[in-house]
Amino acid sequence: MAALLVTYDLNSPGQKHAKVLEKIKSFGGWARLSESSYAITTSLTPSQVYSQFENLIDANDTIWIITLKKPYSGFGSKNIIDWLDNSLTY
């Protein structure tokens, strides 16, 4: 399974934050990296994942689906570091 970064900004009040988060969590393996950045594990390609969000975003929003690989560098909670260590490959 691949690890992907899902990062987004919904730029107008009343956007579908709950639905976007629900979709992110539907992939099973996920970790919250920051307020609107999540890592997920999936067998889908970035394009296939993106297509599942298309109906949840508007023209003024942004969303990126990016493949994550080791090595990585950052600072966060031990739970997130453990998740990344176990989910990312080289």
C-alpha positions as CSV (number, residue, x, y, z in Angstrom):
1,M,0.0,0.0,0.0
2,A,1.1,3.5,-0.7
3,A,1.1,6.4,1.7
4,L,-0.3,9.6,0.3
5,L,-0.5,13.2,1.5
6,V,-3.9,14.8,1.3
7,T,-3.7,18.5,1.9
8,Y,-6.5,21.0,1.3
9,D,-7.9,24.4,1.9
10,L,-11.6,25.1,1.6
11,N,-11.7,28.8,1.2
12,S,-15.3,29.8,1.8
13,P,-17.4,29.6,5.0
14,G,-19.8,26.7,5.1
15,Q,-17.6,24.4,2.9
16,K,-17.8,20.6,3.3
17,H,-15.0,20.2,5.9
18,A,-16.9,17.3,7.6
19,K,-17.4,15.5,4.3
20,V,-13.8,15.9,3.3
21,L,-12.6,14.6,6.7
22,E,-15.1,11.7,6.5
23,K,-13.7,10.8,3.0
24,I,-10.1,11.0,4.3
25,K,-11.0,8.7,7.2
26,S,-12.8,6.2,4.9
27,F,-9.4,5.1,3.5
28,G,-8.8,3.3,6.8
29,G,-5.2,4.1,7.6
30,W,-4.7,7.8,8.2
31,A,-2.8,10.3,10.4
32,R,-3.4,14.0,10.9
33,L,-0.2,15.9,10.1
34,S,-1.6,19.4,10.6
35,E,-4.9,21.2,10.5
36,S,-5.8,20.3,6.9
37,S,-3.0,17.8,6.0
38,Y,-3.4,14.1,6.4
39,A,-1.4,11.1,5.4
40,I,-3.4,8.1,4.3
41,T,-2.6,4.5,3.2
42,T,-4.3,3.1,0.1
43,S,-3.8,0.9,-2.9
44,L,-5.2,3.7,-5.1
45,T,-3.2,6.1,-7.2
46,P,-3.1,9.8,-6.4
47,S,-5.4,10.5,-9.4
48,Q,-7.9,7.9,-8.2
49,V,-7.9,9.4,-4.7
50,Y,-8.3,12.9,-6.1
51,S,-11.3,11.8,-8.1
52,Q,-13.1,10.9,-4.9
53,F,-12.8,14.4,-3.6
54,E,-13.8,16.3,-6.8
55,N,-17.4,16.6,-5.8
56,L,-16.5,18.0,-2.4
57,I,-14.4,21.0,-3.5
58,D,-15.2,24.2,-5.3
59,A,-13.3,26.3,-7.9
60,N,-11.8,28.5,-5.2
61,D,-10.6,25.6,-3.0
62,T,-7.2,23.7,-3.3
63,I,-6.5,20.1,-2.8
64,W,-3.3,18.1,-3.4
65,I,-2.7,14.3,-3.3
66,I,1.0,13.6,-3.2
67,T,2.9,10.3,-2.8
68,L,4.8,10.1,0.5
69,K,8.1,8.1,0.8
70,K,11.0,7.7,3.2
71,P,13.1,9.5,4.1
72,Y,11.1,12.2,5.7
73,S,11.9,14.9,8.2
74,G,9.6,16.8,10.6
75,F,8.5,17.4,14.1
76,G,5.3,16.1,15.7
77,S,3.8,13.7,18.2
78,K,5.3,10.3,18.8
79,N,2.1,8.7,17.4
80,I,2.5,10.5,14.1
81,I,6.2,9.6,13.9
82,D,5.3,6.0,14.6
83,W,2.6,6.0,12.0
84,L,4.9,7.5,9.4
85,D,7.7,5.1,10.2
86,N,5.4,2.1,9.8
87,S,3.5,3.4,6.7
88,L,6.1,5.0,4.5
89,T,8.4,3.0,2.3
90,Y,11.6,3.9,0.4
